[in-house]
């Protein structure tokens, strides 16, 4: 995860690939996710306490999907 200086938005990366950004919502203490590709569009608008929470959650979702795909291949 990286963040532009003096900004309220953070780039979310998984394995070096940018999947989207989280932006602090005005007047809120939460960050909203905006996907960089349609593969992650189902997560658009989800809110998180902070950028690291978003990255952890989204990484977990990717890992679960990968695990499901691998199970289908060996079944």
PDB file with SEQRES, HELIX, SHEET and CRYST1 records, atoms N, CA, C and O in Angstrom:
SEQRES   1 A   75  UNK UNK UNK UNK UNK UNK UNK UNK UNK UNK UNK UNK UNK          
SEQRES   2 A   75  UNK UNK UNK UNK UNK UNK UNK UNK UNK UNK UNK UNK UNK          
SEQRES   3 A   75  UNK UNK UNK UNK UNK UNK UNK UNK UNK UNK UNK UNK UNK          
SEQRES   4 A   75  UNK UNK UNK UNK UNK UNK UNK UNK UNK UNK UNK UNK UNK          
SEQRES   5 A   75  UNK UNK UNK UNK UNK UNK UNK UNK UNK UNK UNK UNK UNK          
SEQRES   6 A   75  UNK UNK UNK UNK UNK UNK UNK UNK UNK UNK                      
HELIX    1 AA1 UNK A   38  UNK A   43  5                                   6    
HELIX    2 AA2 UNK A   51  UNK A   74  1                                  24    
SHEET    1 AA1 4 UNK A   9  UNK A  14  0                                        
SHEET    2 AA1 4 UNK A  17  UNK A  24 -1                                        
SHEET    3 AA1 4 UNK A  31  UNK A  35 -1                                        
SHEET    4 AA1 4 UNK A  47  UNK A  48 -1                                        
CRYST1    1.000    1.000    1.000  90.00  90.00  90.00 P 1           1          
ATOM      1  N   UNK A   1       0.845  -1.164   0.000  1.00  0.00           N  
ATOM      2  CA  UNK A   1       0.000   0.000   0.000  1.00  0.00           C  
ATOM      3  C   UNK A   1       0.889   1.226   0.000  1.00  0.00           C  
ATOM      4  O   UNK A   1       1.873   1.286   0.737  1.00  0.00           O  
ATOM      5  N   UNK A   2       0.552   2.185  -0.810  1.00  0.00           N  
ATOM      6  CA  UNK A   2       1.306   3.428  -0.830  1.00  0.00           C  
ATOM      7  C   UNK A   2       0.324   4.579  -0.718  1.00  0.00           C  
ATOM      8  O   UNK A   2      -0.877   4.409  -0.932  1.00  0.00           O  
ATOM      9  N   UNK A   3       0.838   5.742  -0.383  1.00  0.00           N  
ATOM     10  CA  UNK A   3      -0.052   6.886  -0.296  1.00  0.00           C  
ATOM     11  C   UNK A   3       0.652   8.142  -0.775  1.00  0.00           C  
ATOM     12  O   UNK A   3       1.818   8.383  -0.462  1.00  0.00           O  
ATOM     13  N   UNK A   4      -0.093   8.946  -1.551  1.00  0.00           N  
ATOM     14  CA  UNK A   4       0.455  10.225  -1.971  1.00  0.00           C  
ATOM     15  C   UNK A   4       0.594  11.132  -0.752  1.00  0.00           C  
ATOM     16  O   UNK A   4      -0.256  11.099   0.138  1.00  0.00           O  
ATOM     17  N   UNK A   5       1.641  11.932  -0.698  1.00  0.00           N  
ATOM     18  CA  UNK A   5       1.832  12.813   0.447  1.00  0.00           C  
ATOM     19  C   UNK A   5       0.720  13.864   0.501  1.00  0.00           C  
ATOM     20  O   UNK A   5       0.195  14.301  -0.523  1.00  0.00           O  
ATOM     21  N   UNK A   6       0.383  14.253   1.737  1.00  0.00           N  
ATOM     22  CA  UNK A   6      -0.640  15.270   1.973  1.00  0.00           C  
ATOM     23  C   UNK A   6      -1.962  14.951   1.284  1.00  0.00           C  
ATOM     24  O   UNK A   6      -2.617  15.849   0.757  1.00  0.00           O  
ATOM     25  N   UNK A   7      -2.350  13.706   1.284  1.00  0.00           N  
ATOM     26  CA  UNK A   7      -3.560  13.312   0.601  1.00  0.00           C  
ATOM     27  C   UNK A   7      -4.433  12.470   1.518  1.00  0.00           C  
ATOM     28  O   UNK A   7      -3.962  11.927   2.518  1.00  0.00           O  
ATOM     29  N   UNK A   8      -5.669  12.372   1.179  1.00  0.00           N  
ATOM     30  CA  UNK A   8      -6.603  11.533   1.905  1.00  0.00           C  
ATOM     31  C   UNK A   8      -7.015  10.347   1.050  1.00  0.00           C  
ATOM     32  O   UNK A   8      -8.095   9.788   1.237  1.00  0.00           O  
ATOM     33  N   UNK A   9      -6.159   9.962   0.116  1.00  0.00           N  
ATOM     34  CA  UNK A   9      -6.421   8.782  -0.697  1.00  0.00           C  
ATOM     35  C   UNK A   9      -5.174   7.900  -0.700  1.00  0.00           C  
ATOM     36  O   UNK A   9      -4.043   8.377  -0.616  1.00  0.00           O  
ATOM     37  N   UNK A  10      -5.426   6.598  -0.799  1.00  0.00           N  
ATOM     38  CA  UNK A  10      -4.346   5.623  -0.740  1.00  0.00           C  
ATOM     39  C   UNK A  10      -4.547   4.588  -1.831  1.00  0.00           C  
ATOM     40  O   UNK A  10      -5.665   4.129  -2.064  1.00  0.00           O  
ATOM     41  N   UNK A  11      -3.480   4.228  -2.489  1.00  0.00           N  
ATOM     42  CA  UNK A  11      -3.508   3.192  -3.513  1.00  0.00           C  
ATOM     43  C   UNK A  11      -3.483   1.838  -2.820  1.00  0.00           C  
ATOM     44  O   UNK A  11      -2.697   1.619  -1.899  1.00  0.00           O  
ATOM     45  N   UNK A  12      -4.345   0.931  -3.265  1.00  0.00           N  
ATOM     46  CA  UNK A  12      -4.381  -0.429  -2.734  1.00  0.00           C  
ATOM     47  C   UNK A  12      -3.773  -1.354  -3.780  1.00  0.00           C  
ATOM     48  O   UNK A  12      -4.230  -1.418  -4.921  1.00  0.00           O  
ATOM     49  N   UNK A  13      -2.734  -2.067  -3.364  1.00  0.00           N  
ATOM     50  CA  UNK A  13      -2.036  -2.998  -4.262  1.00  0.00           C  
ATOM     51  C   UNK A  13      -2.039  -4.392  -3.662  1.00  0.00           C  
ATOM     52  O   UNK A  13      -1.967  -4.565  -2.445  1.00  0.00           O  
ATOM     53  N   UNK A  14      -2.124  -5.379  -4.536  1.00  0.00           N  
ATOM     54  CA  UNK A  14      -1.988  -6.778  -4.132  1.00  0.00           C  
ATOM     55  C   UNK A  14      -0.957  -7.397  -5.057  1.00  0.00           C  
ATOM     56  O   UNK A  14      -1.121  -7.390  -6.277  1.00  0.00           O  
ATOM     57  N   UNK A  15       0.090  -7.922  -4.480  1.00  0.00           N  
ATOM     58  CA  UNK A  15       1.193  -8.520  -5.246  1.00  0.00           C  
ATOM     59  C   UNK A  15       1.721  -7.570  -6.311  1.00  0.00           C  
ATOM     60  O   UNK A  15       2.029  -7.986  -7.428  1.00  0.00           O  
ATOM     61  N   UNK A  16       1.823  -6.298  -5.962  1.00  0.00           N  
ATOM     62  CA  UNK A  16       2.382  -5.316  -6.881  1.00  0.00           C  
ATOM     63  C   UNK A  16       1.418  -4.770  -7.916  1.00  0.00           C  
ATOM     64  O   UNK A  16       1.787  -3.898  -8.703  1.00  0.00           O  
ATOM     65  N   UNK A  17       0.178  -5.273  -7.931  1.00  0.00           N  
ATOM     66  CA  UNK A  17      -0.810  -4.797  -8.906  1.00  0.00           C  
ATOM     67  C   UNK A  17      -1.794  -3.855  -8.222  1.00  0.00           C  
ATOM     68  O   UNK A  17      -2.341  -4.182  -7.168  1.00  0.00           O  
ATOM     69  N   UNK A  18      -2.018  -2.699  -8.813  1.00  0.00           N  
ATOM     70  CA  UNK A  18      -2.976  -1.749  -8.272  1.00  0.00           C  
ATOM     71  C   UNK A  18      -4.380  -2.259  -8.547  1.00  0.00           C  
ATOM     72  O   UNK A  18      -4.743  -2.520  -9.694  1.00  0.00           O  
ATOM     73  N   UNK A  19      -5.173  -2.401  -7.479  1.00  0.00           N  
ATOM     74  CA  UNK A  19      -6.555  -2.850  -7.668  1.00  0.00           C  
ATOM     75  C   UNK A  19      -7.551  -1.724  -7.446  1.00  0.00           C  
ATOM     76  O   UNK A  19      -8.711  -1.833  -7.841  1.00  0.00           O  
ATOM     77  N   UNK A  20      -7.103  -0.635  -6.812  1.00  0.00           N  
ATOM     78  CA  UNK A  20      -7.990   0.497  -6.604  1.00  0.00           C  
ATOM     79  C   UNK A  20      -7.405   1.476  -5.605  1.00  0.00           C  
ATOM     80  O   UNK A  20      -6.222   1.421  -5.267  1.00  0.00           O  
ATOM     81  N   UNK A  21      -8.257   2.365  -5.145  1.00  0.00           N  
ATOM     82  CA  UNK A  21      -7.861   3.338  -4.131  1.00  0.00           C  
ATOM     83  C   UNK A  21      -8.933   3.388  -3.043  1.00  0.00           C  
ATOM     84  O   UNK A  21     -10.087   3.023  -3.267  1.00  0.00           O  
ATOM     85  N   UNK A  22      -8.529   3.841  -1.879  1.00  0.00           N  
ATOM     86  CA  UNK A  22      -9.497   4.198  -0.844  1.00  0.00           C  
ATOM     87  C   UNK A  22      -9.355   5.693  -0.612  1.00  0.00           C  
ATOM     88  O   UNK A  22      -8.252   6.240  -0.595  1.00  0.00           O  
ATOM     89  N   UNK A  23     -10.496   6.334  -0.436  1.00  0.00           N  
ATOM     90  CA  UNK A  23     -10.540   7.787  -0.259  1.00  0.00           C  
ATOM     91  C   UNK A  23     -11.335   8.088   1.002  1.00  0.00           C  
ATOM     92  O   UNK A  23     -12.418   7.543   1.217  1.00  0.00           O  
ATOM     93  N   UNK A  24     -10.780   8.962   1.832  1.00  0.00           N  
ATOM     94  CA  UNK A  24     -11.519   9.356   3.045  1.00  0.00           C  
ATOM     95  C   UNK A  24     -12.798  10.053   2.626  1.00  0.00           C  
ATOM     96  O   UNK A  24     -12.792  10.971   1.806  1.00  0.00           O  
ATOM     97  N   UNK A  25     -13.891   9.597   3.208  1.00  0.00           N  
ATOM     98  CA  UNK A  25     -15.174  10.221   2.919  1.00  0.00           C  
ATOM     99  C   UNK A  25     -15.261  11.568   3.638  1.00  0.00           C  
ATOM    100  O   UNK A  25     -14.822  11.695   4.781  1.00  0.00           O  
ATOM    101  N   UNK A  26     -15.823  12.564   2.970  1.00  0.00           N  
ATOM    102  CA  UNK A  26     -15.966  13.875   3.621  1.00  0.00           C  
ATOM    103  C   UNK A  26     -16.768  13.751   4.913  1.00  0.00           C  
ATOM    104  O   UNK A  26     -17.782  13.054   4.962  1.00  0.00           O  
ATOM    105  N   UNK A  27     -16.309  14.422   5.938  1.00  0.00           N  
ATOM    106  CA  UNK A  27     -16.982  14.441   7.231  1.00  0.00           C  
ATOM    107  C   UNK A  27     -17.109  13.062   7.876  1.00  0.00           C  
ATOM    108  O   UNK A  27     -17.954  12.871   8.750  1.00  0.00           O  
ATOM    109  N   UNK A  28     -16.295  12.111   7.465  1.00  0.00           N  
ATOM    110  CA  UNK A  28     -16.372  10.762   8.032  1.00  0.00           C  
ATOM    111  C   UNK A  28     -14.990  10.297   8.457  1.00  0.00           C  
ATOM    112  O   UNK A  28     -13.970  10.855   8.055  1.00  0.00           O  
ATOM    113  N   UNK A  29     -14.988   9.286   9.261  1.00  0.00           N  
ATOM    114  CA  UNK A  29     -13.723   8.682   9.679  1.00  0.00           C  
ATOM    115  C   UNK A  29     -13.522   7.349   8.983  1.00  0.00           C  
ATOM    116  O   UNK A  29     -12.848   6.463   9.507  1.00  0.00           O  
ATOM    117  N   UNK A  30     -14.103   7.208   7.809  1.00  0.00           N  
ATOM    118  CA  UNK A  30     -14.006   5.966   7.061  1.00  0.00           C  
ATOM    119  C   UNK A  30     -13.465   6.256   5.665  1.00  0.00           C  
ATOM    120  O   UNK A  30     -13.476   7.394   5.197  1.00  0.00           O  
ATOM    121  N   UNK A  31     -12.993   5.201   5.019  1.00  0.00           N  
ATOM    122  CA  UNK A  31     -12.452   5.293   3.670  1.00  0.00           C  
ATOM    123  C   UNK A  31     -13.302   4.437   2.740  1.00  0.00           C  
ATOM    124  O   UNK A  31     -13.636   3.299   3.070  1.00  0.00           O  
ATOM    125  N   UNK A  32     -13.649   4.976   1.594  1.00  0.00           N  
ATOM    126  CA  UNK A  32     -14.433   4.254   0.594  1.00  0.00           C  
ATOM    127  C   UNK A  32     -13.506   3.720  -0.494  1.00  0.00           C  
ATOM    128  O   UNK A  32     -12.589   4.410  -0.941  1.00  0.00           O  
ATOM    129  N   UNK A  33     -13.759   2.477  -0.914  1.00  0.00           N  
ATOM    130  CA  UNK A  33     -12.950   1.833  -1.947  1.00  0.00           C  
ATOM    131  C   UNK A  33     -13.519   2.152  -3.324  1.00  0.00           C  
ATOM    132  O   UNK A  33     -14.734   2.176  -3.520  1.00  0.00           O  
ATOM    133  N   UNK A  34     -12.609   2.399  -4.284  1.00  0.00           N  
ATOM    134  CA  UNK A  34     -12.959   2.620  -5.689  1.00  0.00           C  
ATOM    135  C   UNK A  34     -12.031   1.744  -6.514  1.00  0.00           C  
ATOM    136  O   UNK A  34     -10.812   1.910  -6.478  1.00  0.00           O  
ATOM    137  N   UNK A  35     -12.612   0.814  -7.253  1.00  0.00           N  
ATOM    138  CA  UNK A  35     -11.792  -0.161  -7.979  1.00  0.00           C  
ATOM    139  C   UNK A  35     -11.114   0.441  -9.201  1.00  0.00           C  
ATOM    140  O   UNK A  35     -11.603   1.393  -9.810  1.00  0.00           O  
ATOM    141  N   UNK A  36      -9.967  -0.151  -9.539  1.00  0.00           N  
ATOM    142  CA  UNK A  36      -9.217   0.268 -10.722  1.00  0.00           C  
ATOM    143  C   UNK A  36      -9.545  -0.610 -11.925  1.00  0.00           C  
ATOM    144  O   UNK A  36      -9.175  -0.289 -13.054  1.00  0.00           O  
ATOM    145  N   UNK A  37     -10.243  -1.722 -11.678  1.00  0.00           N  
ATOM    146  CA  UNK A  37     -10.631  -2.602 -12.784  1.00  0.00           C  
ATOM    147  C   UNK A  37     -11.972  -3.241 -12.465  1.00  0.00           C  
ATOM    148  O   UNK A  37     -12.392  -3.285 -11.309  1.00  0.00           O  
ATOM    149  N   UNK A  38     -12.631  -3.726 -13.483  1.00  0.00           N  
ATOM    150  CA  UNK A  38     -13.955  -4.323 -13.268  1.00  0.00           C  
ATOM    151  C   UNK A  38     -13.884  -5.589 -12.435  1.00  0.00           C  
ATOM    152  O   UNK A  38     -14.890  -5.993 -11.852  1.00  0.00           O  
ATOM    153  N   UNK A  39     -12.741  -6.217 -12.364  1.00  0.00           N  
ATOM    154  CA  UNK A  39     -12.597  -7.414 -11.526  1.00  0.00           C  
ATOM    155  C   UNK A  39     -12.882  -7.132 -10.057  1.00  0.00           C  
ATOM    156  O   UNK A  39     -13.272  -8.031  -9.313  1.00  0.00           O  
ATOM    157  N   UNK A  40     -12.692  -5.906  -9.647  1.00  0.00           N  
ATOM    158  CA  UNK A  40     -12.908  -5.543  -8.252  1.00  0.00           C  
ATOM    159  C   UNK A  40     -14.092  -4.597  -8.070  1.00  0.00           C  
ATOM    160  O   UNK A  40     -14.288  -4.046  -6.987  1.00  0.00           O  
ATOM    161  N   UNK A  41     -14.874  -4.411  -9.120  1.00  0.00           N  
ATOM    162  CA  UNK A  41     -15.986  -3.457  -9.052  1.00  0.00           C  
ATOM    163  C   UNK A  41     -17.050  -3.860  -8.044  1.00  0.00           C  
ATOM    164  O   UNK A  41     -17.783  -2.999  -7.557  1.00  0.00           O  
ATOM    165  N   UNK A  42     -17.154  -5.146  -7.716  1.00  0.00           N  
ATOM    166  CA  UNK A  42     -18.156  -5.560  -6.728  1.00  0.00           C  
ATOM    167  C   UNK A  42     -17.839  -4.997  -5.338  1.00  0.00           C  
ATOM    168  O   UNK A  42     -18.701  -4.995  -4.459  1.00  0.00           O  
ATOM    169  N   UNK A  43     -16.616  -4.525  -5.141  1.00  0.00           N  
ATOM    170  CA  UNK A  43     -16.229  -3.939  -3.867  1.00  0.00           C  
ATOM    171  C   UNK A  43     -16.354  -2.411  -3.854  1.00  0.00           C  
ATOM    172  O   UNK A  43     -16.140  -1.775  -2.822  1.00  0.00           O  
ATOM    173  N   UNK A  44     -16.702  -1.826  -5.010  1.00  0.00           N  
ATOM    174  CA  UNK A  44     -16.842  -0.362  -5.096  1.00  0.00           C  
ATOM    175  C   UNK A  44     -17.799   0.146  -4.027  1.00  0.00           C  
ATOM    176  O   UNK A  44     -18.885  -0.398  -3.823  1.00  0.00           O  
ATOM    177  N   UNK A  45     -17.371   1.190  -3.361  1.00  0.00           N  
ATOM    178  CA  UNK A  45     -18.221   1.820  -2.363  1.00  0.00           C  
ATOM    179  C   UNK A  45     -18.134   1.221  -0.975  1.00  0.00           C  
ATOM    180  O   UNK A  45     -18.648   1.804  -0.020  1.00  0.00           O  
ATOM    181  N   UNK A  46     -17.488   0.057  -0.841  1.00  0.00           N  
ATOM    182  CA  UNK A  46     -17.323  -0.515   0.491  1.00  0.00           C  
ATOM    183  C   UNK A  46     -16.500   0.449   1.325  1.00  0.00           C  
ATOM    184  O   UNK A  46     -15.589   1.102   0.817  1.00  0.00           O  
ATOM    185  N   UNK A  47     -16.826   0.535   2.611  1.00  0.00           N  
ATOM    186  CA  UNK A  47     -16.069   1.438   3.464  1.00  0.00           C  
ATOM    187  C   UNK A  47     -15.280   0.660   4.500  1.00  0.00           C  
ATOM    188  O   UNK A  47     -15.660  -0.432   4.923  1.00  0.00           O  
ATOM    189  N   UNK A  48     -14.171   1.261   4.890  1.00  0.00           N  
ATOM    190  CA  UNK A  48     -13.237   0.648   5.820  1.00  0.00           C  
ATOM    191  C   UNK A  48     -12.769   1.688   6.820  1.00  0.00           C  
ATOM    192  O   UNK A  48     -12.799   2.888   6.547  1.00  0.00           O  
ATOM    193  N   UNK A  49     -12.336   1.214   7.984  1.00  0.00           N  
ATOM    194  CA  UNK A  49     -11.834   2.112   9.020  1.00  0.00           C  
ATOM    195  C   UNK A  49     -10.577   2.825   8.535  1.00  0.00           C  
ATOM    196  O   UNK A  49     -10.380   4.007   8.815  1.00  0.00           O  
ATOM    197  N   UNK A  50      -9.732   2.108   7.812  1.00  0.00           N  
ATOM    198  CA  UNK A  50      -8.491   2.698   7.312  1.00  0.00           C  
ATOM    199  C   UNK A  50      -7.984   1.945   6.104  1.00  0.00           C  
ATOM    200  O   UNK A  50      -8.510   0.886   5.760  1.00  0.00           O  
ATOM    201  N   UNK A  51      -6.965   2.484   5.458  1.00  0.00           N  
ATOM    202  CA  UNK A  51      -6.397   1.860   4.265  1.00  0.00           C  
ATOM    203  C   UNK A  51      -5.877   0.444   4.512  1.00  0.00           C  
ATOM    204  O   UNK A  51      -6.060  -0.431   3.666  1.00  0.00           O  
ATOM    205  N   UNK A  52      -5.242   0.206   5.636  1.00  0.00           N  
ATOM    206  CA  UNK A  52      -4.717  -1.138   5.912  1.00  0.00           C  
ATOM    207  C   UNK A  52      -5.846  -2.153   6.082  1.00  0.00           C  
ATOM    208  O   UNK A  52      -5.708  -3.307   5.676  1.00  0.00           O  
ATOM    209  N   UNK A  53      -6.949  -1.733   6.673  1.00  0.00           N  
ATOM    210  CA  UNK A  53      -8.107  -2.618   6.793  1.00  0.00           C  
ATOM    211  C   UNK A  53      -8.640  -3.000   5.411  1.00  0.00           C  
ATOM    212  O   UNK A  53      -8.995  -4.155   5.175  1.00  0.00           O  
ATOM    213  N   UNK A  54      -8.693  -2.034   4.512  1.00  0.00           N  
ATOM    214  CA  UNK A  54      -9.144  -2.297   3.147  1.00  0.00           C  
ATOM    215  C   UNK A  54      -8.211  -3.278   2.455  1.00  0.00           C  
ATOM    216  O   UNK A  54      -8.656  -4.236   1.822  1.00  0.00           O  
ATOM    217  N   UNK A  55      -6.918  -3.030   2.581  1.00  0.00           N  
ATOM    218  CA  UNK A  55      -5.936  -3.904   1.931  1.00  0.00           C  
ATOM    219  C   UNK A  55      -6.017  -5.337   2.472  1.00  0.00           C  
ATOM    220  O   UNK A  55      -5.957  -6.300   1.708  1.00  0.00           O  
ATOM    221  N   UNK A  56      -6.153  -5.462   3.779  1.00  0.00           N  
ATOM    222  CA  UNK A  56      -6.270  -6.801   4.392  1.00  0.00           C  
ATOM    223  C   UNK A  56      -7.513  -7.527   3.911  1.00  0.00           C  
ATOM    224  O   UNK A  56      -7.450  -8.699   3.539  1.00  0.00           O  
ATOM    225  N   UNK A  57      -8.639  -6.835   3.917  1.00  0.00           N  
ATOM    226  CA  UNK A  57      -9.894  -7.450   3.495  1.00  0.00           C  
ATOM    227  C   UNK A  57      -9.827  -7.880   2.027  1.00  0.00           C  
ATOM    228  O   UNK A  57     -10.169  -9.014   1.690  1.00  0.00           O  
ATOM    229  N   UNK A  58      -9.390  -6.980   1.169  1.00  0.00           N  
ATOM    230  CA  UNK A  58      -9.342  -7.278  -0.262  1.00  0.00           C  
ATOM    231  C   UNK A  58      -8.323  -8.365  -0.578  1.00  0.00           C  
ATOM    232  O   UNK A  58      -8.567  -9.198  -1.452  1.00  0.00           O  
ATOM    233  N   UNK A  59      -7.201  -8.375   0.106  1.00  0.00           N  
ATOM    234  CA  UNK A  59      -6.221  -9.453  -0.077  1.00  0.00           C  
ATOM    235  C   UNK A  59      -6.829 -10.796   0.308  1.00  0.00           C  
ATOM    236  O   UNK A  59      -6.605 -11.805  -0.361  1.00  0.00           O  
ATOM    237  N   UNK A  60      -7.593 -10.798   1.385  1.00  0.00           N  
ATOM    238  CA  UNK A  60      -8.271 -12.023   1.817  1.00  0.00           C  
ATOM    239  C   UNK A  60      -9.275 -12.503   0.786  1.00  0.00           C  
ATOM    240  O   UNK A  60      -9.391 -13.702   0.537  1.00  0.00           O  
ATOM    241  N   UNK A  61     -10.000 -11.571   0.187  1.00  0.00           N  
ATOM    242  CA  UNK A  61     -10.972 -11.945  -0.844  1.00  0.00           C  
ATOM    243  C   UNK A  61     -10.283 -12.554  -2.064  1.00  0.00           C  
ATOM    244  O   UNK A  61     -10.760 -13.536  -2.632  1.00  0.00           O  
ATOM    245  N   UNK A  62      -9.167 -11.966  -2.456  1.00  0.00           N  
ATOM    246  CA  UNK A  62      -8.398 -12.498  -3.591  1.00  0.00           C  
ATOM    247  C   UNK A  62      -7.869 -13.895  -3.257  1.00  0.00           C  
ATOM    248  O   UNK A  62      -7.940 -14.801  -4.087  1.00  0.00           O  
ATOM    249  N   UNK A  63      -7.344 -14.067  -2.053  1.00  0.00           N  
ATOM    250  CA  UNK A  63      -6.813 -15.373  -1.641  1.00  0.00           C  
ATOM    251  C   UNK A  63      -7.910 -16.424  -1.625  1.00  0.00           C  
ATOM    252  O   UNK A  63      -7.689 -17.549  -2.073  1.00  0.00           O  
ATOM    253  N   UNK A  64      -9.090 -16.080  -1.119  1.00  0.00           N  
ATOM    254  CA  UNK A  64     -10.204 -17.041  -1.094  1.00  0.00           C  
ATOM    255  C   UNK A  64     -10.627 -17.429  -2.507  1.00  0.00           C  
ATOM    256  O   UNK A  64     -10.887 -18.601  -2.781  1.00  0.00           O  
ATOM    257  N   UNK A  65     -10.694 -16.453  -3.397  1.00  0.00           N  
ATOM    258  CA  UNK A  65     -11.084 -16.734  -4.785  1.00  0.00           C  
ATOM    259  C   UNK A  65     -10.052 -17.633  -5.458  1.00  0.00           C  
ATOM    260  O   UNK A  65     -10.410 -18.566  -6.176  1.00  0.00           O  
ATOM    261  N   UNK A  66      -8.791 -17.356  -5.229  1.00  0.00           N  
ATOM    262  CA  UNK A  66      -7.725 -18.181  -5.792  1.00  0.00           C  
ATOM    263  C   UNK A  66      -7.810 -19.606  -5.260  1.00  0.00           C  
ATOM    264  O   UNK A  66      -7.654 -20.565  -6.016  1.00  0.00           O  
ATOM    265  N   UNK A  67      -8.055 -19.745  -3.974  1.00  0.00           N  
ATOM    266  CA  UNK A  67      -8.191 -21.064  -3.362  1.00  0.00           C  
ATOM    267  C   UNK A  67      -9.361 -21.832  -3.991  1.00  0.00           C  
ATOM    268  O   UNK A  67      -9.235 -23.021  -4.282  1.00  0.00           O  
ATOM    269  N   UNK A  68     -10.490 -21.162  -4.199  1.00  0.00           N  
ATOM    270  CA  UNK A  68     -11.656 -21.801  -4.827  1.00  0.00           C  
ATOM    271  C   UNK A  68     -11.343 -22.264  -6.242  1.00  0.00           C  
ATOM    272  O   UNK A  68     -11.724 -23.364  -6.645  1.00  0.00           O  
ATOM    273  N   UNK A  69     -10.645 -21.413  -6.996  1.00  0.00           N  
ATOM    274  CA  UNK A  69     -10.288 -21.783  -8.369  1.00  0.00           C  
ATOM    275  C   UNK A  69      -9.363 -23.000  -8.395  1.00  0.00           C  
ATOM    276  O   UNK A  69      -9.523 -23.889  -9.231  1.00  0.00           O  
ATOM    277  N   UNK A  70      -8.404 -23.036  -7.486  1.00  0.00           N  
ATOM    278  CA  UNK A  70      -7.483 -24.173  -7.415  1.00  0.00           C  
ATOM    279  C   UNK A  70      -8.225 -25.457  -7.033  1.00  0.00           C  
ATOM    280  O   UNK A  70      -7.934 -26.524  -7.573  1.00  0.00           O  
ATOM    281  N   UNK A  71      -9.170 -25.361  -6.115  1.00  0.00           N  
ATOM    282  CA  UNK A  71      -9.956 -26.531  -5.745  1.00  0.00           C  
ATOM    283  C   UNK A  71     -10.749 -27.067  -6.932  1.00  0.00           C  
ATOM    284  O   UNK A  71     -10.852 -28.280  -7.113  1.00  0.00           O  
ATOM    285  N   UNK A  72     -11.306 -26.175  -7.736  1.00  0.00           N  
ATOM    286  CA  UNK A  72     -12.055 -26.589  -8.927  1.00  0.00           C  
ATOM    287  C   UNK A  72     -11.144 -27.306  -9.930  1.00  0.00           C  
ATOM    288  O   UNK A  72     -11.575 -28.249 -10.593  1.00  0.00           O  
ATOM    289  N   UNK A  73      -9.911 -26.870 -10.040  1.00  0.00           N  
ATOM    290  CA  UNK A  73      -8.986 -27.482 -10.994  1.00  0.00           C  
ATOM    291  C   UNK A  73      -8.600 -28.895 -10.603  1.00  0.00           C  
ATOM    292  O   UNK A  73      -8.414 -29.749 -11.470  1.00  0.00           O  
ATOM    293  N   UNK A  74      -8.478 -29.148  -9.318  1.00  0.00           N  
ATOM    294  CA  UNK A  74      -8.037 -30.476  -8.882  1.00  0.00           C  
ATOM    295  C   UNK A  74      -9.181 -31.422  -8.585  1.00  0.00           C  
ATOM    296  O   UNK A  74      -8.956 -32.600  -8.307  1.00  0.00           O  
ATOM    297  N   UNK A  75     -10.409 -30.920  -8.639  1.00  0.00           N  
ATOM    298  CA  UNK A  75     -11.580 -31.766  -8.356  1.00  0.00           C  
ATOM    299  C   UNK A  75     -11.922 -32.659  -9.526  1.00  0.00           C  
ATOM    300  O   UNK A  75     -12.878 -33.432  -9.454  1.00  0.00           O  
TER     301      UNK A  75                                                      
END                                                                             
